[in-house]
Amino acid sequence: MRFLLPLLLILSAAATLLPGCEPKEDLLTTDRNARLEFSTDTVLFDTVFTQVGTASKRLWVYNRNARAVRVEQLRLAGKAPGTYSLIINGDDQPTADGLEIRGKDSVQILVKAVLGQVAKDKPFLVEDELQFRTNGNEQRVKLVAYGQNAYFHAEETLKCDEVWRNDKPHVIFGYALVEKDCRLTIEAGTRIYSHAGAALVVRGQLRINPDLQPSTEMKPDDPRFVRFQADRLEPFYNDIPGQWAGIQLDASSHDNVVRYAEIKNAAFGLVVLNLDNAAPRPAVLVENSIIKNISAAALQFGSTTAPFGGGILSFSGDVTVNNSLFTNCGEFAVAGFQGGRYVLNYCTVANYTPQFNRRETSSLTFSDELPVKAPPRRVSPEVTVRNSIIWGSFADELYFENAERYLDNISVTTNLLRTKEYTATASSATKPGFNNGGNVLNQDPKFKKTYLNSTTDKFDFRLDTLSPASNKAVPLPGLEYDLLHVLRDQATPDMGAYERKNP
């Protein structure tokens, strides 16, 4: 044992004199057959607005060889200068000559595109390529962006009586403002895209498809529909709520018309702000429209905060909605606070909200007070709901806060309702009862396709053959056609926005 320690010291010293033994994966190969592999041969950006940066796309570069390779040259070809930028292995750099990739390893390249202003109205193509040279081998990955020029509104006060044309999309940054005593008309087929947090703010008048009447032969896929959504166009963002703020109608706005419109992926679809209950109240007519994928947190309304979003939020405003669909609204479909007048005719609220783990607010909610900290002011709302379907994932999809103070202002007839609170046949001293007036309570409306009975995201809220909402409504003048331009039964139409076609 006394010789063991000196022996170990001698062997240790000798080992330091031996040649190094590198792992195989760190040894460089110069074999011309040692090529790279890529996660894709084309990095594609589908529909990029000029002057708007895209999300980053990932490109993985694989070395499938047992030994390391040195990428002698990695750079953009320069076919579209200034369009594409790279982050290579975490470093923001346009090139990475001499990059080494260990054997059986990989590197990640993030590619982003920003298209400059181009004098083109129609979509166009911007191409470049990433070039790799390894052991004399030349390899390429294509970079392709489909560009689209647009009208840009960046914190812009619009001209009075401005018309938004449909020849190019409109993109809002921050806000686009319609001043008091001014009007914005949005013509048929216009597309409006809003950047994160952006809003269309109306102090005057908003007119969307004002020349098209509810009897016009149009369906929701008609190109004449006006469509509002966020400016993130990657497929992942197709149905993500809260990507932009929404359309804000201020207290001075008046005679607003939203017709044949789709509003989606916002914090709120429409918000009517009249917190001081000023007269005359701001008013909006919504017809033949779709509001979906709506949710928000901590919305700021002046000096107050409302911790929710909604398809339509109204604070002392007048709202009429005909022939319209509300779906996947994470807090409310329609909510009215501190008075106002609310009329819903032939609407479908299919508020299953599968993207939200637990919703505990009623899709239709009304109150005579504000839901935020403010000087107390009680103003009784007037609520009329007819020929509609109010359904969703919550047990009480209709709620009247402080109902005892305005029972005489509530009229809910010939609807299909999901409710536990209002199942009495007559009103009590504190709350209404809706088991009367032709209402159908707590019977599944049997929509054709929802997330409960379909594996696709293409939901269909038309009625199935055995729906209890079929032939239970009453005719209403001027609303003879449904949202799909199907002629309603003139004696006993169906409840909701969709008339079931007879075989």
ChimeraX attribute file (.defattr): number of C-alpha atoms within 10 A of each C-alpha:
attribute: neighborCount
match mode: 1-to-1
recipient: residues
	/A:1	5
	/A:2	6
	/A:3	7
	/A:4	8
	/A:5	9
	/A:6	11
	/A:7	11
	/A:8	11
	/A:9	11
	/A:10	10
	/A:11	10
	/A:12	11
	/A:13	11
	/A:14	10
	/A:15	11
	/A:16	9
	/A:17	8
	/A:18	8
	/A:19	7
	/A:20	8
	/A:21	6
	/A:22	8
	/A:23	9
	/A:24	12
	/A:25	17
	/A:26	15
	/A:27	14
	/A:28	16
	/A:29	17
	/A:30	14
	/A:31	13
	/A:32	10
	/A:33	12
	/A:34	19
	/A:35	20
	/A:36	20
	/A:37	14
	/A:38	16
	/A:39	13
	/A:40	13
	/A:41	13
	/A:42	15
	/A:43	20
	/A:44	16
	/A:45	21
	/A:46	16
	/A:47	18
	/A:48	26
	/A:49	28
	/A:50	20
	/A:51	18
	/A:52	18
	/A:53	16
	/A:54	23
	/A:55	16
	/A:56	15
	/A:57	14
	/A:58	15
	/A:59	19
	/A:60	15
	/A:61	17
	/A:62	19
	/A:63	22
	/A:64	18
	/A:65	18
	/A:66	17
	/A:67	21
	/A:68	22
	/A:69	28
	/A:70	17
	/A:71	20
	/A:72	16
	/A:73	18
	/A:74	20
	/A:75	17
	/A:76	22
	/A:77	15
	/A:78	13
	/A:79	12
	/A:80	14
	/A:81	11
	/A:82	11
	/A:83	18
	/A:84	25
	/A:85	18
	/A:86	22
	/A:87	18
	/A:88	19
	/A:89	15
	/A:90	11
	/A:91	12
	/A:92	12
	/A:93	12
	/A:94	14
	/A:95	18
	/A:96	18
	/A:97	14
	/A:98	14
	/A:99	17
	/A:100	18
	/A:101	23
	/A:102	22
	/A:103	21
	/A:104	13
	/A:105	16
	/A:106	17
	/A:107	17
	/A:108	15
	/A:109	18
	/A:110	18
	/A:111	21
	/A:112	19
	/A:113	25
	/A:114	19
	/A:115	23
	/A:116	15
	/A:117	14
	/A:118	13
	/A:119	8
	/A:120	12
	/A:121	14
	/A:122	11
	/A:123	14
	/A:124	14
	/A:125	12
	/A:126	17
	/A:127	16
	/A:128	19
	/A:129	21
	/A:130	20
	/A:131	16
	/A:132	22
	/A:133	19
	/A:134	23
	/A:135	17
	/A:136	16
	/A:137	15
	/A:138	12
	/A:139	16
	/A:140	17
	/A:141	18
	/A:142	16
	/A:143	21
	/A:144	18
	/A:145	23
	/A:146	17
	/A:147	25
	/A:148	22
	/A:149	24
	/A:150	24
	/A:151	17
	/A:152	19
	/A:153	18
	/A:154	15
	/A:155	15
	/A:156	15
	/A:157	13
	/A:158	16
	/A:159	13
	/A:160	15
	/A:161	16
	/A:162	13
	/A:163	14
	/A:164	19
	/A:165	16
	/A:166	16
	/A:167	13
	/A:168	19
	/A:169	20
	/A:170	21
	/A:171	25
	/A:172	24
	/A:173	21
	/A:174	18
	/A:175	22
	/A:176	22
	/A:177	22
	/A:178	26
	/A:179	21
	/A:180	16
	/A:181	13
	/A:182	18
	/A:183	23
	/A:184	22
	/A:185	17
	/A:186	21
	/A:187	20
	/A:188	23
	/A:189	20
	/A:190	22
	/A:191	25
	/A:192	23
	/A:193	22
	/A:194	27
	/A:195	20
	/A:196	17
	/A:197	17
	/A:198	23
	/A:199	23
	/A:200	23
	/A:201	20
	/A:202	25
	/A:203	20
	/A:204	24
	/A:205	26
	/A:206	26
	/A:207	19
	/A:208	22
	/A:209	21
	/A:210	16
	/A:211	11
	/A:212	15
	/A:213	14
	/A:214	20
	/A:215	16
	/A:216	11
	/A:217	13
	/A:218	20
	/A:219	17
	/A:220	17
	/A:221	9
	/A:222	13
	/A:223	13
	/A:224	19
	/A:225	23
	/A:226	24
	/A:227	20
	/A:228	24
	/A:229	25
	/A:230	27
	/A:231	22
	/A:232	21
	/A:233	17
	/A:234	13
	/A:235	8
	/A:236	8
	/A:237	13
	/A:238	14
	/A:239	18
	/A:240	16
	/A:241	25
	/A:242	23
	/A:243	25
	/A:244	29
	/A:245	30
	/A:246	31
	/A:247	24
	/A:248	21
	/A:249	27
	/A:250	25
	/A:251	25
	/A:252	20
	/A:253	29
	/A:254	23
	/A:255	13
	/A:256	22
	/A:257	19
	/A:258	21
	/A:259	26
	/A:260	30
	/A:261	25
	/A:262	22
	/A:263	24
	/A:264	30
	/A:265	27
	/A:266	34
	/A:267	30
	/A:268	34
	/A:269	32
	/A:270	25
	/A:271	25
	/A:272	25
	/A:273	22
	/A:274	23
	/A:275	20
	/A:276	13
	/A:277	19
	/A:278	12
	/A:279	11
	/A:280	13
	/A:281	22
	/A:282	28
	/A:283	25
	/A:284	23
	/A:285	16
	/A:286	22
	/A:287	23
	/A:288	29
	/A:289	25
	/A:290	23
	/A:291	26
	/A:292	27
	/A:293	27
	/A:294	34
	/A:295	29
	/A:296	22
	/A:297	13
	/A:298	12
	/A:299	15
	/A:300	11
	/A:301	11
	/A:302	8
	/A:303	7
	/A:304	14
	/A:305	15
	/A:306	15
	/A:307	13
	/A:308	19
	/A:309	30
	/A:310	30
	/A:311	32
	/A:312	25
	/A:313	24
	/A:314	29
	/A:315	27
	/A:316	30
	/A:317	32
	/A:318	23
	/A:319	23
	/A:320	16
	/A:321	23
	/A:322	25
	/A:323	26
	/A:324	27
	/A:325	27
	/A:326	27
	/A:327	25
	/A:328	28
	/A:329	35
	/A:330	31
	/A:331	29
	/A:332	28
	/A:333	31
	/A:334	27
	/A:335	24
	/A:336	31
	/A:337	24
	/A:338	24
	/A:339	26
	/A:340	25
	/A:341	19
	/A:342	22
	/A:343	17
	/A:344	21
	/A:345	23
	/A:346	31
	/A:347	28
	/A:348	27
	/A:349	27
	/A:350	25
	/A:351	26
	/A:352	20
	/A:353	22
	/A:354	15
	/A:355	14
	/A:356	12
	/A:357	7
	/A:358	12
	/A:359	18
	/A:360	13
	/A:361	18
	/A:362	26
	/A:363	32
	/A:364	21
	/A:365	19
	/A:366	27
	/A:367	25
	/A:368	24
	/A:369	22
	/A:370	21
	/A:371	15
	/A:372	12
	/A:373	10
	/A:374	13
	/A:375	9
	/A:376	10
	/A:377	14
	/A:378	16
	/A:379	18
	/A:380	23
	/A:381	27
	/A:382	21
	/A:383	22
	/A:384	16
	/A:385	20
	/A:386	25
	/A:387	29
	/A:388	29
	/A:389	27
	/A:390	29
	/A:391	27
	/A:392	20
	/A:393	17
	/A:394	18
	/A:395	15
	/A:396	21
	/A:397	25
	/A:398	22
	/A:399	19
	/A:400	23
	/A:401	14
	/A:402	16
	/A:403	20
	/A:404	14
	/A:405	17
	/A:406	21
	/A:407	20
	/A:408	13
	/A:409	13
	/A:410	16
	/A:411	15
	/A:412	21
	/A:413	20
	/A:414	23
	/A:415	29
	/A:416	27
	/A:417	28
	/A:418	25
	/A:419	19
	/A:420	13
	/A:421	16
	/A:422	21
	/A:423	17
	/A:424	14
	/A:425	12
	/A:426	14
	/A:427	16
	/A:428	12
	/A:429	10
	/A:430	12
	/A:431	20
	/A:432	23
	/A:433	16
	/A:434	24
	/A:435	17
	/A:436	15
	/A:437	15
	/A:438	17
	/A:439	22
	/A:440	22
	/A:441	20
	/A:442	16
	/A:443	13
	/A:444	15
	/A:445	26
	/A:446	17
	/A:447	18
	/A:448	15
	/A:449	18
	/A:450	18
	/A:451	14
	/A:452	9
	/A:453	11
	/A:454	12
	/A:455	10
	/A:456	9
	/A:457	10
	/A:458	10
	/A:459	16
	/A:460	13
	/A:461	20
	/A:462	20
	/A:463	23
	/A:464	17
	/A:465	15
	/A:466	10
	/A:467	18
	/A:468	18
	/A:469	30
	/A:470	19
	/A:471	16
	/A:472	18
	/A:473	24
	/A:474	20
	/A:475	15
	/A:476	13
	/A:477	6
	/A:478	9
	/A:479	17
	/A:480	17
	/A:481	21
	/A:482	26
	/A:483	28
	/A:484	18
	/A:485	18
	/A:486	17
	/A:487	17
	/A:488	19
	/A:489	18
	/A:490	11
	/A:491	11
	/A:492	13
	/A:493	24
	/A:494	29
	/A:495	32
	/A:496	33
	/A:497	28
	/A:498	27
	/A:499	25
	/A:500	23
	/A:501	14
	/A:502	6
	/A:503	4
